[in-house]
Amino acid sequence: MMPVADIEKRRLAQHYLLYKSICRNCGATNPLKAKKCRKCKTKDLRPKRRTKK
């Protein structure tokens, strides 16, 4: 797998990979602006962590 050299493409890829909401109940990924989970319909969402542990 080759790293993305184009800065604009890298920024776009990071946006689609990192800017998500995660359901605390079932772990499904949802859009960042979601109010409810798409799978289990709970409202307990958190933003995806963007830093390494």
PDBQT receptor file of N, H, CA, C and O in Angstrom, charges set to zero:
ATOM      1  N   MET A   1       0.844  -1.176   0.000  1.00  0.00    +0.000 N 
ATOM      2  CA  MET A   1       0.000   0.000   0.000  1.00  0.00    +0.000 C 
ATOM      3  C   MET A   1       0.891   1.241   0.000  1.00  0.00    +0.000 C 
ATOM      4  O   MET A   1       1.718   1.411   0.896  1.00  0.00    +0.000 OA
ATOM      5  N   MET A   2       0.730   2.084  -0.975  1.00  0.00    +0.000 N 
ATOM      6  H   MET A   2       0.059   1.946  -1.703  1.00  0.00    +0.000 HD
ATOM      7  CA  MET A   2       1.554   3.280  -1.105  1.00  0.00    +0.000 C 
ATOM      8  C   MET A   2       0.897   4.464  -0.402  1.00  0.00    +0.000 C 
ATOM      9  O   MET A   2      -0.324   4.617  -0.452  1.00  0.00    +0.000 OA
ATOM     10  N   PRO A   3       1.692   5.294   0.246  1.00  0.00    +0.000 N 
ATOM     11  CA  PRO A   3       1.108   6.484   0.862  1.00  0.00    +0.000 C 
ATOM     12  C   PRO A   3       0.631   7.477  -0.195  1.00  0.00    +0.000 C 
ATOM     13  O   PRO A   3       1.162   7.534  -1.304  1.00  0.00    +0.000 OA
ATOM     14  N   VAL A   4      -0.370   8.248   0.172  1.00  0.00    +0.000 N 
ATOM     15  H   VAL A   4      -0.801   8.202   1.073  1.00  0.00    +0.000 HD
ATOM     16  CA  VAL A   4      -0.915   9.240  -0.757  1.00  0.00    +0.000 C 
ATOM     17  C   VAL A   4       0.011  10.456  -0.763  1.00  0.00    +0.000 C 
ATOM     18  O   VAL A   4       0.243  11.072   0.277  1.00  0.00    +0.000 OA
ATOM     19  N   ALA A   5       0.536  10.795  -1.940  1.00  0.00    +0.000 N 
ATOM     20  H   ALA A   5       0.347  10.294  -2.785  1.00  0.00    +0.000 HD
ATOM     21  CA  ALA A   5       1.496  11.895  -2.044  1.00  0.00    +0.000 C 
ATOM     22  C   ALA A   5       0.799  13.244  -2.205  1.00  0.00    +0.000 C 
ATOM     23  O   ALA A   5       1.296  14.258  -1.716  1.00  0.00    +0.000 OA
ATOM     24  N   ASP A   6      -0.343  13.266  -2.883  1.00  0.00    +0.000 N 
ATOM     25  H   ASP A   6      -0.747  12.442  -3.281  1.00  0.00    +0.000 HD
ATOM     26  CA  ASP A   6      -1.062  14.513  -3.124  1.00  0.00    +0.000 C 
ATOM     27  C   ASP A   6      -1.698  15.011  -1.821  1.00  0.00    +0.000 C 
ATOM     28  O   ASP A   6      -2.456  14.280  -1.182  1.00  0.00    +0.000 OA
ATOM     29  N   ILE A   7      -1.397  16.230  -1.434  1.00  0.00    +0.000 N 
ATOM     30  H   ILE A   7      -0.781  16.823  -1.952  1.00  0.00    +0.000 HD
ATOM     31  CA  ILE A   7      -1.848  16.775  -0.154  1.00  0.00    +0.000 C 
ATOM     32  C   ILE A   7      -3.371  16.877  -0.094  1.00  0.00    +0.000 C 
ATOM     33  O   ILE A   7      -3.975  16.568   0.933  1.00  0.00    +0.000 OA
ATOM     34  N   GLU A   8      -3.985  17.305  -1.179  1.00  0.00    +0.000 N 
ATOM     35  H   GLU A   8      -3.494  17.555  -2.014  1.00  0.00    +0.000 HD
ATOM     36  CA  GLU A   8      -5.445  17.462  -1.188  1.00  0.00    +0.000 C 
ATOM     37  C   GLU A   8      -6.147  16.102  -1.078  1.00  0.00    +0.000 C 
ATOM     38  O   GLU A   8      -7.155  15.978  -0.382  1.00  0.00    +0.000 OA
ATOM     39  N   LYS A   9      -5.622  15.100  -1.756  1.00  0.00    +0.000 N 
ATOM     40  H   LYS A   9      -4.803  15.202  -2.322  1.00  0.00    +0.000 HD
ATOM     41  CA  LYS A   9      -6.207  13.757  -1.667  1.00  0.00    +0.000 C 
ATOM     42  C   LYS A   9      -6.020  13.166  -0.280  1.00  0.00    +0.000 C 
ATOM     43  O   LYS A   9      -6.903  12.471   0.223  1.00  0.00    +0.000 OA
ATOM     44  N   ARG A  10      -4.865  13.439   0.352  1.00  0.00    +0.000 N 
ATOM     45  H   ARG A  10      -4.148  14.004  -0.056  1.00  0.00    +0.000 HD
ATOM     46  CA  ARG A  10      -4.619  12.948   1.704  1.00  0.00    +0.000 C 
ATOM     47  C   ARG A  10      -5.592  13.587   2.696  1.00  0.00    +0.000 C 
ATOM     48  O   ARG A  10      -6.122  12.913   3.580  1.00  0.00    +0.000 OA
ATOM     49  N   ARG A  11      -5.824  14.910   2.537  1.00  0.00    +0.000 N 
ATOM     50  H   ARG A  11      -5.393  15.456   1.819  1.00  0.00    +0.000 HD
ATOM     51  CA  ARG A  11      -6.761  15.596   3.426  1.00  0.00    +0.000 C 
ATOM     52  C   ARG A  11      -8.165  15.044   3.262  1.00  0.00    +0.000 C 
ATOM     53  O   ARG A  11      -8.876  14.851   4.249  1.00  0.00    +0.000 OA
ATOM     54  N   LEU A  12      -8.569  14.789   2.030  1.00  0.00    +0.000 N 
ATOM     55  H   LEU A  12      -7.992  14.946   1.229  1.00  0.00    +0.000 HD
ATOM     56  CA  LEU A  12      -9.889  14.240   1.759  1.00  0.00    +0.000 C 
ATOM     57  C   LEU A  12     -10.032  12.833   2.339  1.00  0.00    +0.000 C 
ATOM     58  O   LEU A  12     -11.068  12.504   2.917  1.00  0.00    +0.000 OA
ATOM     59  N   ALA A  13      -9.006  12.008   2.189  1.00  0.00    +0.000 N 
ATOM     60  H   ALA A  13      -8.165  12.275   1.719  1.00  0.00    +0.000 HD
ATOM     61  CA  ALA A  13      -9.039  10.647   2.732  1.00  0.00    +0.000 C 
ATOM     62  C   ALA A  13      -9.110  10.674   4.255  1.00  0.00    +0.000 C 
ATOM     63  O   ALA A  13      -9.862   9.900   4.847  1.00  0.00    +0.000 OA
ATOM     64  N   GLN A  14      -8.349  11.539   4.893  1.00  0.00    +0.000 N 
ATOM     65  H   GLN A  14      -7.737  12.167   4.413  1.00  0.00    +0.000 HD
ATOM     66  CA  GLN A  14      -8.391  11.640   6.352  1.00  0.00    +0.000 C 
ATOM     67  C   GLN A  14      -9.762  12.079   6.831  1.00  0.00    +0.000 C 
ATOM     68  O   GLN A  14     -10.253  11.594   7.850  1.00  0.00    +0.000 OA
ATOM     69  N   HIS A  15     -10.383  12.997   6.096  1.00  0.00    +0.000 N 
ATOM     70  H   HIS A  15      -9.984  13.390   5.267  1.00  0.00    +0.000 HD
ATOM     71  CA  HIS A  15     -11.713  13.448   6.488  1.00  0.00    +0.000 C 
ATOM     72  C   HIS A  15     -12.706  12.288   6.467  1.00  0.00    +0.000 C 
ATOM     73  O   HIS A  15     -13.479  12.122   7.410  1.00  0.00    +0.000 OA
ATOM     74  N   TYR A  16     -12.695  11.494   5.416  1.00  0.00    +0.000 N 
ATOM     75  H   TYR A  16     -12.067  11.629   4.649  1.00  0.00    +0.000 HD
ATOM     76  CA  TYR A  16     -13.640  10.388   5.306  1.00  0.00    +0.000 C 
ATOM     77  C   TYR A  16     -13.342   9.265   6.293  1.00  0.00    +0.000 C 
ATOM     78  O   TYR A  16     -14.256   8.543   6.691  1.00  0.00    +0.000 OA
ATOM     79  N   LEU A  17     -12.087   9.103   6.694  1.00  0.00    +0.000 N 
ATOM     80  H   LEU A  17     -11.344   9.689   6.370  1.00  0.00    +0.000 HD
ATOM     81  CA  LEU A  17     -11.735   8.033   7.618  1.00  0.00    +0.000 C 
ATOM     82  C   LEU A  17     -11.886   8.427   9.090  1.00  0.00    +0.000 C 
ATOM     83  O   LEU A  17     -12.249   7.590   9.917  1.00  0.00    +0.000 OA
ATOM     84  N   LEU A  18     -11.612   9.688   9.424  1.00  0.00    +0.000 N 
ATOM     85  H   LEU A  18     -11.316  10.367   8.752  1.00  0.00    +0.000 HD
ATOM     86  CA  LEU A  18     -11.509  10.075  10.827  1.00  0.00    +0.000 C 
ATOM     87  C   LEU A  18     -12.715  10.820  11.370  1.00  0.00    +0.000 C 
ATOM     88  O   LEU A  18     -12.977  10.761  12.571  1.00  0.00    +0.000 OA
ATOM     89  N   TYR A  19     -13.451  11.516  10.526  1.00  0.00    +0.000 N 
ATOM     90  H   TYR A  19     -13.238  11.564   9.550  1.00  0.00    +0.000 HD
ATOM     91  CA  TYR A  19     -14.551  12.339  11.021  1.00  0.00    +0.000 C 
ATOM     92  C   TYR A  19     -15.845  11.544  10.981  1.00  0.00    +0.000 C 
ATOM     93  O   TYR A  19     -16.648  11.672  10.057  1.00  0.00    +0.000 OA
ATOM     94  N   LYS A  20     -16.031  10.715  12.013  1.00  0.00    +0.000 N 
ATOM     95  H   LYS A  20     -15.379  10.611  12.764  1.00  0.00    +0.000 HD
ATOM     96  CA  LYS A  20     -17.192   9.829  12.134  1.00  0.00    +0.000 C 
ATOM     97  C   LYS A  20     -17.693   9.885  13.573  1.00  0.00    +0.000 C 
ATOM     98  O   LYS A  20     -16.995  10.362  14.467  1.00  0.00    +0.000 OA
ATOM     99  N   SER A  21     -18.904   9.393  13.781  1.00  0.00    +0.000 N 
ATOM    100  H   SER A  21     -19.471   9.005  13.054  1.00  0.00    +0.000 HD
ATOM    101  CA  SER A  21     -19.424   9.161  15.116  1.00  0.00    +0.000 C 
ATOM    102  C   SER A  21     -19.475   7.656  15.337  1.00  0.00    +0.000 C 
ATOM    103  O   SER A  21     -19.778   6.891  14.420  1.00  0.00    +0.000 OA
ATOM    104  N   ILE A  22     -19.176   7.241  16.561  1.00  0.00    +0.000 N 
ATOM    105  H   ILE A  22     -18.930   7.862  17.306  1.00  0.00    +0.000 HD
ATOM    106  CA  ILE A  22     -19.184   5.833  16.921  1.00  0.00    +0.000 C 
ATOM    107  C   ILE A  22     -20.279   5.609  17.959  1.00  0.00    +0.000 C 
ATOM    108  O   ILE A  22     -20.394   6.366  18.923  1.00  0.00    +0.000 OA
ATOM    109  N   CYS A  23     -21.077   4.573  17.758  1.00  0.00    +0.000 N 
ATOM    110  H   CYS A  23     -20.984   3.958  16.975  1.00  0.00    +0.000 HD
ATOM    111  CA  CYS A  23     -22.126   4.231  18.717  1.00  0.00    +0.000 C 
ATOM    112  C   CYS A  23     -21.491   3.556  19.921  1.00  0.00    +0.000 C 
ATOM    113  O   CYS A  23     -20.688   2.636  19.768  1.00  0.00    +0.000 OA
ATOM    114  N   ARG A  24     -21.843   4.005  21.107  1.00  0.00    +0.000 N 
ATOM    115  H   ARG A  24     -22.495   4.753  21.231  1.00  0.00    +0.000 HD
ATOM    116  CA  ARG A  24     -21.310   3.404  22.316  1.00  0.00    +0.000 C 
ATOM    117  C   ARG A  24     -21.977   2.066  22.624  1.00  0.00    +0.000 C 
ATOM    118  O   ARG A  24     -21.440   1.275  23.399  1.00  0.00    +0.000 OA
ATOM    119  N   ASN A  25     -23.129   1.805  22.032  1.00  0.00    +0.000 N 
ATOM    120  H   ASN A  25     -23.565   2.447  21.402  1.00  0.00    +0.000 HD
ATOM    121  CA  ASN A  25     -23.863   0.577  22.299  1.00  0.00    +0.000 C 
ATOM    122  C   ASN A  25     -23.408  -0.569  21.396  1.00  0.00    +0.000 C 
ATOM    123  O   ASN A  25     -23.067  -1.644  21.888  1.00  0.00    +0.000 OA
ATOM    124  N   CYS A  26     -23.400  -0.349  20.082  1.00  0.00    +0.000 N 
ATOM    125  H   CYS A  26     -23.677   0.525  19.682  1.00  0.00    +0.000 HD
ATOM    126  CA  CYS A  26     -23.087  -1.443  19.154  1.00  0.00    +0.000 C 
ATOM    127  C   CYS A  26     -21.777  -1.248  18.407  1.00  0.00    +0.000 C 
ATOM    128  O   CYS A  26     -21.313  -2.187  17.760  1.00  0.00    +0.000 OA
ATOM    129  N   GLY A  27     -21.154  -0.063  18.465  1.00  0.00    +0.000 N 
ATOM    130  H   GLY A  27     -21.531   0.700  18.991  1.00  0.00    +0.000 HD
ATOM    131  CA  GLY A  27     -19.869   0.167  17.818  1.00  0.00    +0.000 C 
ATOM    132  C   GLY A  27     -19.942   0.521  16.352  1.00  0.00    +0.000 C 
ATOM    133  O   GLY A  27     -18.909   0.562  15.683  1.00  0.00    +0.000 OA
ATOM    134  N   ALA A  28     -21.133   0.781  15.825  1.00  0.00    +0.000 N 
ATOM    135  H   ALA A  28     -21.972   0.749  16.367  1.00  0.00    +0.000 HD
ATOM    136  CA  ALA A  28     -21.285   1.113  14.404  1.00  0.00    +0.000 C 
ATOM    137  C   ALA A  28     -20.765   2.518  14.130  1.00  0.00    +0.000 C 
ATOM    138  O   ALA A  28     -20.850   3.399  14.986  1.00  0.00    +0.000 OA
ATOM    139  N   THR A  29     -20.224   2.720  12.924  1.00  0.00    +0.000 N 
ATOM    140  H   THR A  29     -20.156   2.004  12.229  1.00  0.00    +0.000 HD
ATOM    141  CA  THR A  29     -19.799   4.054  12.524  1.00  0.00    +0.000 C 
ATOM    142  C   THR A  29     -20.964   4.775  11.859  1.00  0.00    +0.000 C 
ATOM    143  O   THR A  29     -21.713   4.190  11.077  1.00  0.00    +0.000 OA
ATOM    144  N   ASN A  30     -21.100   6.044  12.183  1.00  0.00    +0.000 N 
ATOM    145  H   ASN A  30     -20.491   6.519  12.819  1.00  0.00    +0.000 HD
ATOM    146  CA  ASN A  30     -22.178   6.885  11.694  1.00  0.00    +0.000 C 
ATOM    147  C   ASN A  30     -21.586   8.197  11.206  1.00  0.00    +0.000 C 
ATOM    148  O   ASN A  30     -20.438   8.506  11.526  1.00  0.00    +0.000 OA
ATOM    149  N   PRO A  31     -22.344   8.977  10.437  1.00  0.00    +0.000 N 
ATOM    150  CA  PRO A  31     -21.860  10.311  10.061  1.00  0.00    +0.000 C 
ATOM    151  C   PRO A  31     -21.650  11.175  11.307  1.00  0.00    +0.000 C 
ATOM    152  O   PRO A  31     -22.279  10.949  12.340  1.00  0.00    +0.000 OA
ATOM    153  N   LEU A  32     -20.778  12.148  11.201  1.00  0.00    +0.000 N 
ATOM    154  H   LEU A  32     -20.266  12.332  10.362  1.00  0.00    +0.000 HD
ATOM    155  CA  LEU A  32     -20.443  12.978  12.358  1.00  0.00    +0.000 C 
ATOM    156  C   LEU A  32     -21.654  13.737  12.893  1.00  0.00    +0.000 C 
ATOM    157  O   LEU A  32     -21.763  13.939  14.102  1.00  0.00    +0.000 OA
ATOM    158  N   LYS A  33     -22.563  14.159  12.016  1.00  0.00    +0.000 N 
ATOM    159  H   LYS A  33     -22.474  13.994  11.034  1.00  0.00    +0.000 HD
ATOM    160  CA  LYS A  33     -23.721  14.933  12.442  1.00  0.00    +0.000 C 
ATOM    161  C   LYS A  33     -24.922  14.072  12.827  1.00  0.00    +0.000 C 
ATOM    162  O   LYS A  33     -26.005  14.606  13.063  1.00  0.00    +0.000 OA
ATOM    163  N   ALA A  34     -24.754  12.756  12.896  1.00  0.00    +0.000 N 
ATOM    164  H   ALA A  34     -23.874  12.321  12.704  1.00  0.00    +0.000 HD
ATOM    165  CA  ALA A  34     -25.875  11.862  13.199  1.00  0.00    +0.000 C 
ATOM    166  C   ALA A  34     -26.389  12.103  14.614  1.00  0.00    +0.000 C 
ATOM    167  O   ALA A  34     -25.611  12.377  15.527  1.00  0.00    +0.000 OA
ATOM    168  N   LYS A  35     -27.692  12.000  14.788  1.00  0.00    +0.000 N 
ATOM    169  H   LYS A  35     -28.324  11.778  14.046  1.00  0.00    +0.000 HD
ATOM    170  CA  LYS A  35     -28.326  12.134  16.096  1.00  0.00    +0.000 C 
ATOM    171  C   LYS A  35     -28.623  10.765  16.701  1.00  0.00    +0.000 C 
ATOM    172  O   LYS A  35     -28.632  10.610  17.923  1.00  0.00    +0.000 OA
ATOM    173  N   LYS A  36     -28.867   9.764  15.837  1.00  0.00    +0.000 N 
ATOM    174  H   LYS A  36     -28.859   9.890  14.845  1.00  0.00    +0.000 HD
ATOM    175  CA  LYS A  36     -29.155   8.405  16.284  1.00  0.00    +0.000 C 
ATOM    176  C   LYS A  36     -28.281   7.426  15.505  1.00  0.00    +0.000 C 
ATOM    177  O   LYS A  36     -27.831   7.725  14.399  1.00  0.00    +0.000 OA
ATOM    178  N   CYS A  37     -28.050   6.264  16.089  1.00  0.00    +0.000 N 
ATOM    179  H   CYS A  37     -28.416   6.021  16.988  1.00  0.00    +0.000 HD
ATOM    180  CA  CYS A  37     -27.284   5.213  15.429  1.00  0.00    +0.000 C 
ATOM    181  C   CYS A  37     -28.099   4.618  14.291  1.00  0.00    +0.000 C 
ATOM    182  O   CYS A  37     -29.310   4.434  14.411  1.00  0.00    +0.000 OA
ATOM    183  N   ARG A  38     -27.426   4.319  13.187  1.00  0.00    +0.000 N 
ATOM    184  H   ARG A  38     -26.442   4.468  13.090  1.00  0.00    +0.000 HD
ATOM    185  CA  ARG A  38     -28.121   3.772  12.025  1.00  0.00    +0.000 C 
ATOM    186  C   ARG A  38     -28.490   2.305  12.218  1.00  0.00    +0.000 C 
ATOM    187  O   ARG A  38     -29.384   1.807  11.533  1.00  0.00    +0.000 OA
ATOM    188  N   LYS A  39     -27.822   1.599  13.139  1.00  0.00    +0.000 N 
ATOM    189  H   LYS A  39     -27.097   2.003  13.695  1.00  0.00    +0.000 HD
ATOM    190  CA  LYS A  39     -28.108   0.178  13.339  1.00  0.00    +0.000 C 
ATOM    191  C   LYS A  39     -29.058  -0.075  14.505  1.00  0.00    +0.000 C 
ATOM    192  O   LYS A  39     -30.069  -0.760  14.348  1.00  0.00    +0.000 OA
ATOM    193  N   CYS A  40     -28.735   0.477  15.673  1.00  0.00    +0.000 N 
ATOM    194  H   CYS A  40     -27.914   1.033  15.800  1.00  0.00    +0.000 HD
ATOM    195  CA  CYS A  40     -29.524   0.134  16.861  1.00  0.00    +0.000 C 
ATOM    196  C   CYS A  40     -30.428   1.264  17.340  1.00  0.00    +0.000 C 
ATOM    197  O   CYS A  40     -31.170   1.094  18.307  1.00  0.00    +0.000 OA
ATOM    198  N   LYS A  41     -30.373   2.424  16.671  1.00  0.00    +0.000 N 
ATOM    199  H   LYS A  41     -29.770   2.563  15.885  1.00  0.00    +0.000 HD
ATOM    200  CA  LYS A  41     -31.261   3.569  16.920  1.00  0.00    +0.000 C 
ATOM    201  C   LYS A  41     -31.089   4.224  18.293  1.00  0.00    +0.000 C 
ATOM    202  O   LYS A  41     -31.966   4.977  18.717  1.00  0.00    +0.000 OA
ATOM    203  N   THR A  42     -29.981   3.958  19.001  1.00  0.00    +0.000 N 
ATOM    204  H   THR A  42     -29.268   3.347  18.657  1.00  0.00    +0.000 HD
ATOM    205  CA  THR A  42     -29.757   4.659  20.263  1.00  0.00    +0.000 C 
ATOM    206  C   THR A  42     -29.181   6.041  19.990  1.00  0.00    +0.000 C 
ATOM    207  O   THR A  42     -28.660   6.297  18.904  1.00  0.00    +0.000 OA
ATOM    208  N   LYS A  43     -29.274   6.921  20.962  1.00  0.00    +0.000 N 
ATOM    209  H   LYS A  43     -29.697   6.713  21.843  1.00  0.00    +0.000 HD
ATOM    210  CA  LYS A  43     -28.763   8.284  20.822  1.00  0.00    +0.000 C 
ATOM    211  C   LYS A  43     -27.411   8.457  21.501  1.00  0.00    +0.000 C 
ATOM    212  O   LYS A  43     -26.911   9.576  21.611  1.00  0.00    +0.000 OA
ATOM    213  N   ASP A  44     -26.817   7.361  21.957  1.00  0.00    +0.000 N 
ATOM    214  H   ASP A  44     -27.223   6.451  21.867  1.00  0.00    +0.000 HD
ATOM    215  CA  ASP A  44     -25.552   7.405  22.688  1.00  0.00    +0.000 C 
ATOM    216  C   ASP A  44     -24.381   7.292  21.711  1.00  0.00    +0.000 C 
ATOM    217  O   ASP A  44     -23.836   6.206  21.511  1.00  0.00    +0.000 OA
ATOM    218  N   LEU A  45     -23.995   8.424  21.100  1.00  0.00    +0.000 N 
ATOM    219  H   LEU A  45     -24.437   9.306  21.262  1.00  0.00    +0.000 HD
ATOM    220  CA  LEU A  45     -22.910   8.467  20.124  1.00  0.00    +0.000 C 
ATOM    221  C   LEU A  45     -21.754   9.289  20.668  1.00  0.00    +0.000 C 
ATOM    222  O   LEU A  45     -21.942  10.197  21.478  1.00  0.00    +0.000 OA
ATOM    223  N   ARG A  46     -20.561   8.956  20.209  1.00  0.00    +0.000 N 
ATOM    224  H   ARG A  46     -20.409   8.218  19.551  1.00  0.00    +0.000 HD
ATOM    225  CA  ARG A  46     -19.370   9.728  20.559  1.00  0.00    +0.000 C 
ATOM    226  C   ARG A  46     -18.588   9.991  19.284  1.00  0.00    +0.000 C 
ATOM    227  O   ARG A  46     -18.692   9.212  18.337  1.00  0.00    +0.000 OA
ATOM    228  N   PRO A  47     -17.796  11.079  19.228  1.00  0.00    +0.000 N 
ATOM    229  CA  PRO A  47     -16.944  11.303  18.055  1.00  0.00    +0.000 C 
ATOM    230  C   PRO A  47     -15.790  10.300  18.053  1.00  0.00    +0.000 C 
ATOM    231  O   PRO A  47     -15.303   9.903  19.112  1.00  0.00    +0.000 OA
ATOM    232  N   LYS A  48     -15.361   9.897  16.869  1.00  0.00    +0.000 N 
ATOM    233  H   LYS A  48     -15.757  10.219  16.009  1.00  0.00    +0.000 HD
ATOM    234  CA  LYS A  48     -14.250   8.970  16.741  1.00  0.00    +0.000 C 
ATOM    235  C   LYS A  48     -12.967   9.639  17.209  1.00  0.00    +0.000 C 
ATOM    236  O   LYS A  48     -12.732  10.811  16.917  1.00  0.00    +0.000 OA
ATOM    237  N   ARG A  49     -12.135   8.895  17.937  1.00  0.00    +0.000 N 
ATOM    238  H   ARG A  49     -12.326   7.942  18.175  1.00  0.00    +0.000 HD
ATOM    239  CA  ARG A  49     -10.863   9.442  18.410  1.00  0.00    +0.000 C 
ATOM    240  C   ARG A  49      -9.932   9.629  17.231  1.00  0.00    +0.000 C 
ATOM    241  O   ARG A  49      -9.842   8.767  16.357  1.00  0.00    +0.000 OA
ATOM    242  N   ARG A  50      -9.234  10.767  17.209  1.00  0.00    +0.000 N 
ATOM    243  H   ARG A  50      -9.308  11.468  17.919  1.00  0.00    +0.000 HD
ATOM    244  CA  ARG A  50      -8.359  11.088  16.089  1.00  0.00    +0.000 C 
ATOM    245  C   ARG A  50      -6.886  11.035  16.458  1.00  0.00    +0.000 C 
ATOM    246  O   ARG A  50      -6.032  11.328  15.622  1.00  0.00    +0.000 OA
ATOM    247  N   THR A  51      -6.572  10.666  17.697  1.00  0.00    +0.000 N 
ATOM    248  H   THR A  51      -7.266  10.428  18.377  1.00  0.00    +0.000 HD
ATOM    249  CA  THR A  51      -5.176  10.566  18.111  1.00  0.00    +0.000 C 
ATOM    250  C   THR A  51      -4.857   9.120  18.458  1.00  0.00    +0.000 C 
ATOM    251  O   THR A  51      -5.741   8.340  18.813  1.00  0.00    +0.000 OA
ATOM    252  N   LYS A  52      -3.588   8.779  18.351  1.00  0.00    +0.000 N 
ATOM    253  H   LYS A  52      -2.870   9.413  18.063  1.00  0.00    +0.000 HD
ATOM    254  CA  LYS A  52      -3.170   7.434  18.714  1.00  0.00    +0.000 C 
ATOM    255  C   LYS A  52      -3.096   7.301  20.218  1.00  0.00    +0.000 C 
ATOM    256  O   LYS A  52      -2.754   8.257  20.915  1.00  0.00    +0.000 OA
ATOM    257  N   LYS A  53      -3.415   6.125  20.720  1.00  0.00    +0.000 N 
ATOM    258  H   LYS A  53      -3.693   5.349  20.154  1.00  0.00    +0.000 HD
ATOM    259  CA  LYS A  53      -3.354   5.890  22.170  1.00  0.00    +0.000 C 
ATOM    260  C   LYS A  53      -1.939   5.695  22.632  1.00  0.00    +0.000 C 
ATOM    261  O   LYS A  53      -1.700   5.486  23.821  1.00  0.00    +0.000 OA
TER     262      LYS A  53
